[in-house]
């Protein structure tokens, strides 16, 4: 026996999607990019924006360009740098020596030497 508070024939999300009649969509342009592996990448961007010269291929990760006959090559990856390499970029050898001497002096004071 059905209860009296059931709404028949309707549920949340059952109505078909209608385009909103209150506004027009922004003008767009289709841009095609090609990567080294002959993958085609189609994107849609705003018409008022200059398309970027490179786009990452979602299939292989290589950079893709607008020219299908001459796609860009692999981007050179930066080599791994250790913490010491970054420190050496920020400080000269003399500054490093001065900091080391200061730290050693503080250590010797704490030890009572």
Secondary structure, DSSP 8 states (H G I E B T S, - for coil): ---TT--TT--TT-S-----TT-----EEEEEEEETT--EEEEEEETTS---S-EE-TTT--EEES-SSS------------HHHHHHHHS-HHHHHHHHHHHHHHHHHHHT-
